[in-house]
Amino acid sequence: MPRPVRPAPARALSLPNILTYGRILAVPGLVVCLTLLSGDIARWAAFALFVLAALTDWLDGYLARAWEQQSALGRMLDPIADKLIVGATLMMLVNDNTISGASIYAAVIILCREILVSGLREFLAELNVKIHVSELAKWKTTLQMVALAVLIAGPAAEKIVPGIMAGGTLLLWLSAMLTLWTGYDYLKAGVRHAMEG
């Protein structure tokens, strides 16, 4: 006997959308932990908040599909929430020198790609063209979130696991390389549709 599907509540207050709102609200919390507070406790608090927000990114999409609560509002806010939390975290980590030196270029690559993809999606939406997220782009997002989580814990985690900062920096560069690759795919599709139009 098939499992009954939970009825969809009002779209704006569906659980998947509430999780997305929570991810957006996590941004100021991260900023406070990484700029106004200091010490290991602040770092671990920021790490916990970031990991929780990253998990809701997966959970809200899963629940929206499982409970048939997908909505235009959710599709609009989900990528916005992702870009806000990634962009704010990168800026905070550069600000406190967790990301420094040549690794700043990796952060710039990631930020530029996010802006590029947002612009391309807006342009393609005007043409009624949808570009689906590739498996590689999903791997990029996962690697990016892991890298940022490691770097957030960074100085505090280094006392427990020496060398973890170097590992986080390596993951950041790997995610930046995947970012370039997937960003090129979006750009190629955008240029193709622009030329056809």
C-alpha positions as CSV (number, residue, x, y, z in Angstrom):
1,M,0.0,0.0,0.0
2,P,1.6,3.3,-1.0
3,R,2.4,5.8,1.7
4,P,0.0,8.7,1.8
5,V,1.5,12.0,0.7
6,R,1.2,14.8,3.3
7,P,-1.1,17.5,2.0
8,A,0.6,20.7,1.0
9,P,-0.1,23.7,3.4
10,A,0.0,27.3,2.3
11,R,3.0,27.6,0.0
12,A,4.7,30.5,1.8
13,L,4.6,28.7,5.1
14,S,5.4,25.2,3.9
15,L,8.2,23.5,5.9
16,P,10.6,23.5,2.9
17,N,10.1,27.3,2.5
18,I,10.5,27.9,6.2
19,L,13.9,26.0,6.1
20,T,14.9,28.3,3.2
21,Y,13.9,31.4,5.3
22,G,16.1,29.9,8.1
23,R,19.1,29.7,5.8
24,I,18.7,33.3,4.9
25,L,18.4,34.3,8.6
26,A,21.5,32.3,9.4
27,V,23.6,34.9,7.4
28,P,23.5,37.7,10.0
29,G,24.2,35.1,12.7
30,L,27.3,34.0,10.9
31,V,28.4,37.6,10.4
32,V,28.1,38.2,14.1
33,C,30.0,35.1,15.1
34,L,32.8,35.8,12.6
35,T,33.2,39.6,13.1
36,L,31.7,40.8,16.4
37,L,32.7,37.8,18.5
38,S,36.1,36.1,18.9
39,G,37.7,33.0,20.2
40,D,37.1,29.3,19.7
41,I,33.5,29.3,21.0
42,A,32.6,31.9,18.4
43,R,34.3,29.8,15.7
44,W,32.5,26.6,16.7
45,A,29.1,28.5,16.9
46,A,29.7,29.8,13.4
47,F,30.6,26.3,12.2
48,A,27.5,24.8,13.8
49,L,25.3,27.5,12.2
50,F,26.9,27.1,8.8
51,V,26.6,23.2,8.8
52,L,23.0,23.4,9.9
53,A,22.2,25.9,7.1
54,A,24.0,23.7,4.6
55,L,22.0,20.7,5.6
56,T,18.7,22.6,5.2
57,D,19.8,23.3,1.6
58,W,19.5,19.6,0.9
59,L,16.6,19.0,3.3
60,D,14.3,21.7,1.9
61,G,14.6,20.4,-1.7
62,Y,14.1,16.8,-0.5
63,L,11.0,17.6,1.5
64,A,9.5,19.8,-1.3
65,R,9.7,16.9,-3.7
66,A,8.6,14.2,-1.3
67,W,5.6,16.2,0.0
68,E,4.8,17.7,-3.4
69,Q,5.3,21.2,-1.9
70,Q,7.5,22.7,-4.7
71,S,6.6,26.3,-5.4
72,A,7.7,29.3,-7.4
73,L,8.6,31.0,-4.2
74,G,10.9,28.2,-3.1
75,R,12.5,28.0,-6.5
76,M,13.2,31.7,-6.3
77,L,14.5,31.9,-2.7
78,D,16.6,28.7,-2.7
79,P,19.4,29.9,-5.0
80,I,19.3,33.3,-3.3
81,A,19.8,31.8,0.1
82,D,22.7,29.7,-1.2
83,K,24.4,32.7,-2.7
84,L,23.9,34.9,0.3
85,I,25.4,32.4,2.7
86,V,28.3,31.5,0.5
87,G,29.1,35.1,-0.4
88,A,28.8,36.4,3.2
89,T,30.9,33.5,4.5
90,L,33.7,34.1,1.9
91,M,33.8,37.8,2.8
92,M,34.0,37.2,6.5
93,L,36.8,34.6,6.1
94,V,38.8,37.0,3.9
95,N,38.1,39.8,6.4
96,D,39.6,37.9,9.3
97,N,42.5,36.5,7.1
98,T,41.3,32.9,7.3
99,I,41.4,33.1,3.6
100,S,44.5,35.1,2.6
101,G,47.3,35.4,0.1
102,A,46.7,33.6,-3.3
103,S,43.6,31.8,-1.8
104,I,41.7,35.1,-2.1
105,Y,41.7,34.4,-5.9
106,A,39.8,31.2,-5.2
107,A,37.2,33.2,-3.2
108,V,36.9,35.7,-6.0
109,I,36.4,33.0,-8.6
110,I,33.6,31.5,-6.6
111,L,31.9,34.9,-6.0
112,C,32.2,35.9,-9.7
113,R,30.7,32.6,-10.8
114,E,27.7,33.0,-8.5
115,I,27.1,36.5,-10.0
116,L,27.6,35.2,-13.5
117,V,25.1,32.4,-13.1
118,S,22.5,34.6,-11.5
119,G,22.8,37.0,-14.4
120,L,22.6,34.2,-16.9
121,R,19.6,32.6,-15.2
122,E,17.8,36.0,-15.2
123,F,18.5,36.5,-19.0
124,L,17.5,32.9,-19.9
125,A,14.3,33.2,-17.9
126,E,13.3,36.1,-20.2
127,L,13.7,33.7,-23.1
128,N,11.7,31.0,-21.2
129,V,14.8,28.8,-21.2
130,K,15.6,26.6,-18.1
131,I,19.0,25.2,-17.4
132,H,18.9,22.3,-15.1
133,V,21.5,21.9,-12.4
134,S,24.1,19.2,-13.5
135,E,25.5,16.5,-11.3
136,L,28.9,18.2,-11.5
137,A,27.3,21.5,-10.2
138,K,25.8,19.5,-7.3
139,W,29.3,18.1,-6.5
140,K,30.7,21.7,-6.7
141,T,28.2,22.9,-4.2
142,T,28.9,20.0,-1.8
143,L,32.6,20.5,-2.0
144,Q,32.2,24.3,-1.6
145,M,30.1,23.9,1.6
146,V,32.6,21.4,3.1
147,A,35.5,23.7,2.3
148,L,33.8,26.7,3.9
149,A,32.7,24.7,7.0
150,V,36.3,23.5,7.5
151,L,37.7,27.0,7.1
152,I,35.1,28.5,9.5
153,A,36.1,26.0,12.2
154,G,39.7,26.7,11.0
155,P,41.8,28.2,13.9
156,A,39.8,26.4,16.6
157,A,39.9,23.1,14.8
158,E,43.6,23.4,14.1
159,K,44.2,22.9,17.8
160,I,42.5,19.5,17.6
161,V,43.5,18.4,14.1
162,P,46.8,20.1,13.0
163,G,46.8,20.8,9.3
164,I,43.1,21.1,8.9
165,M,43.4,24.7,7.7
166,A,45.7,23.5,4.8
167,G,43.0,20.8,4.0
168,G,40.3,23.4,4.0
169,T,42.3,25.7,1.7
170,L,42.9,22.8,-0.7
171,L,39.2,22.0,-0.8
172,L,38.5,25.7,-1.5
173,W,40.8,25.6,-4.5
174,L,39.2,22.4,-5.8
175,S,35.7,23.9,-5.5
176,A,37.0,27.0,-7.3
177,M,38.2,24.8,-10.2
178,L,34.8,23.1,-10.3
179,T,33.2,26.5,-10.1
180,L,35.1,27.6,-13.3
181,W,34.1,24.4,-15.1
182,T,30.4,24.5,-14.3
183,G,30.3,28.3,-14.8
184,Y,31.7,27.8,-18.3
185,D,28.8,25.3,-19.0
186,Y,26.2,28.0,-17.9
187,L,28.0,30.7,-20.0
188,K,28.2,28.4,-23.1
189,A,24.4,27.7,-22.8
190,G,23.6,31.4,-22.3
191,V,25.7,32.5,-25.3
192,R,24.1,29.8,-27.5
193,H,20.6,30.8,-26.6
194,A,21.5,34.5,-27.1
195,M,22.9,33.8,-30.6
196,E,19.8,31.8,-31.5
197,G,17.5,34.5,-30.3
